[in-house]
Amino acid sequence: MRQKLVIANWKMHGNLALNKQLLAACTEKLSSLKNVDVVVCVPYPYLAQAQSMLQNTSIAWGAQNLSKDSDGPFTGEVSANMLKDFGATHVIIGHSERATAYCESDENIATKFMQAKTHGLIPILCVGETLIEREAGVMQMVVAKQLDTIINTYGASVFAGTIISYEPIWAIGTGLAASAEQAQSMHKFIRDKVAEYDQTAASQLKILYGGSVNPQNAVQLFSMQDIDGGLIGKCSLNAQEFEGICQAAVR
């Protein structure tokens, strides 16, 4: 049975003082939780702070993006090895907010996914559809295309030990979460898609739900067979709400 996983995505929020309060509160509230793994993905400048405050605790930390290149003349980029210098274990890949604003292609995202894998980081691959695509009934086609880019280039075995976060774009930051049944249906589709090529990888793959998760809807979402936890945005900035979501994962 796959252990539940809850990941905080702080996005572009925080400062040294607020982060200190939030990390201290999370460490205090979550240190005694069993049967759930917790990761906090912070903005690049705060990786050192996360490392300082979270090392020797049960909470891991990671980043929200990385370069598709290992090193070189790429001003402003941050490599996988740079993230590892600060103890990062996870990295978010292809979040829709980045893919939309910075025109990241599926091919670019696939390359970043393999950069993370190659350098020993656990990629958190974000996939999902827009509201128009869901209403048109092509949501599975959209998500399949995102997965196929990686499968066709690197093979399905690369998904073993990694994470996919299903994030319907229409639910991110809107307060309109997918129903547990909608989410479970897509999670099963994703796992079955990987299993077509590699059943072992599919069984080891953790699939999280992201998109307006809160302590109330998390209980039902996390009870679904193929929902292995959540990638949490807004509620991860509130220690009490984030604890409630992690508690739901334990149940």
N, C-alpha and C positions, 0 to 999 in steps of 0.2 A: 504494500500500500504506500502510495506517495505521501510524504509528509507535507502538510500545508505550508505555504510560503506567502508572506505579506511583504511587499516592497513599497517604500515611501519614495515618491518622486516629488522633490521639493520645487522642481521647475526653477524659474528665476526669482526665487524668494529667499529672504534671509539676510542677516548680517552677523558679525561676530557675537554681539551681545544676545540677540534673539536666538541664534543657533545654540549658544551655550545653555540657555534656559531650556530649549526644546530637547536637546540631546540628553541633558541631565534628567529631565522629567521622563523621557522615554526609557532611559536606562533604569531608572527607579521602578517604573511601572511594569516594564516588560521582562525584567531579569528573572522573575520567578516562573514565567510562562513555559510550559512544556508542550512538546508535540507541535510546535510551529517555529519556522525559521523566519527571521526578520532581517531585512536589508534596508539601508537608507541611502538613496542616490542624491547626492548634493551637487551644487554648482562647483565647477573646477576650483575656484579660489578657496573653497572651504574643505577640500579633501584633507589637508593637513590637520585642520581642527577636528574633523570627523575621526581621523586616525588617532589623534591624541586622546579624544574622549571616549572612543568606542573600543579601542584595543583592550584586550583582557575582559571584554564583556561578551554576551551571547549575540550581540547585534553586529552584523557585517555592514560594510559600506561600499559604495560604488559611485560611478559617474553617469551622466546623462547623454553622453555622446563620445565618440573618439574619431580620430582620423582614419581614412582608408589606407594611409601610407604608414610605414614603420618609422621613417625619419626623412629628413631632406629639407629643401628650401620651400617650406609651406607655412608662411607667416600666419600666426594665429591658430594653427592647428595643434592638437594634443594627441600624442601617440599612446598606444596600449602600454608600452613600457613605462611611460611617464606616469600613467595611472597606477601601475603596479608599484612604482617608487613610493607611493603614499598608501600602500596596503589595500588598494581597491581590489575587490574580487568579482564585481559585477559591473556591467555597463549596458545602458539602454540604447537600443539600435532602432532607428527608423520611426521614432515617435511622430505621429501625424502632424504635430505642431511644428516640428522641424522639417519634415518632408514637404509640407505645404509652403512654409515661409521661405525655405532655402532650396526648393526645387530638387530635392533628393530623389533620384530615380531608384527603381527596384534593384537595378544593377549596382548602383553605388552602395545601397544598403546591404546587399549581399556581400560585397567586398568588405565592408566594415564588420559584418557578422564573422567572416573568416579571419579578419585581423584579430578580433577578440579571441576566437577559438585558438588560433595559432599561438597566441601569446599567453595562454593560460587564464584568460578572463572568461567569465560566464556571460554570454550575450543574452539580453532580454529583448527579443525581436517583437516589435509592435506591428500588428496587422489589424485591418478593419475597413469598414465601408462607410460612405457618406449616407445621409438620410435619403437622398435621391436614389442611390443605388439600392438601398434596402426596399424602398417603396416600389422600385422597378423589379424586385425579386432577383437581382443578380448579385446579392451579397456573397454567396458562396463562390461564384465565378471570380469576383474581385479578390477575395482572400486566397483562393487557389492560385491565382496569377502571382501574388506576392510570394507564396511558398515555392512555386515552380521555379522562380528565378534562382533560388538557392539550390533546390533539388537538382535541377538540370545542370547547374554549374559545378556543384561540389558533392552531390549525392545526398540521399536522405540520412545516411548514417551520422552526418554532422549534427543532427538534432539531438543525439544522445547526450544526456546530461546538460541540456540547455533549457532555455525558457522562451515560450511564446506568450505574449500578452495580447489577447483579443480585446481591442479597444474600438468599439463602434464610434466613428468620428462624431456622429450626431449626439453622443452621450457624454463626450468629454467636456467637463466644466459647465454643463448645461443644467444639471440637476435631473436630467431625464435618463435614468439608468435603463439598460435593457432588462426585460423581465428575466427571472431565473431560467425560465423555459427557453427563451430566445438565446440566452448566453450558453446554456447547456447544449442546445442544438448546434451552435457554431463550434463550440469546443470539441464536441464529438466529431464534427466534420473535419476539423483540423487534425485530430488524433488519427482518424481513419485515413486521411490523406497521406500522412507520414507512414502509417502502417502498410499502405499499399506497396511501399518500397522497402521498408525496414521495420518489422514489428518490434524488434528490441529497442530501437531508437524511440518508437512511438510510446512504448511502455515506460521509458526512462524520462521522457519529455514532460516538463511541467508546463501546464497551460493556465495562465492567470486571466482574470477578467479585470478590465479597467474601464472606468467611465461612470463618474458620479456614484462611487461606492461610499456608503456611510454605515455606521454601526447597526442601523435598522435593517437595511436590505442585504447586508453582508451575511446575515444568518442564513437566509434562504439561498443566496447565491452559492455560498461555500458548501451547502449541503448537496449540491449537484455532483453527480459521479465524476464528470470530467473537468470540473472547476477546481483547480489545485491551490487557489488563493487569489490574491488581488494585487494590482499595481495601483497605488492610491495617490491621488494628487492633492486636492484641497484639504481633505480630512487628515492628511499626514502632517499638516502644519499645526494641528491642535493635538497635544499629547493625549488628552482625555478621549477624543474621538478616535484617534489612531489606536489607542489601547482597546477601545470597544471593538474595533474591526479585528484586531489580533485575537481578542477573546472569542469572537465569532468563529475564527479559524480553528481555535482549539476545540470548540464544541462540535 
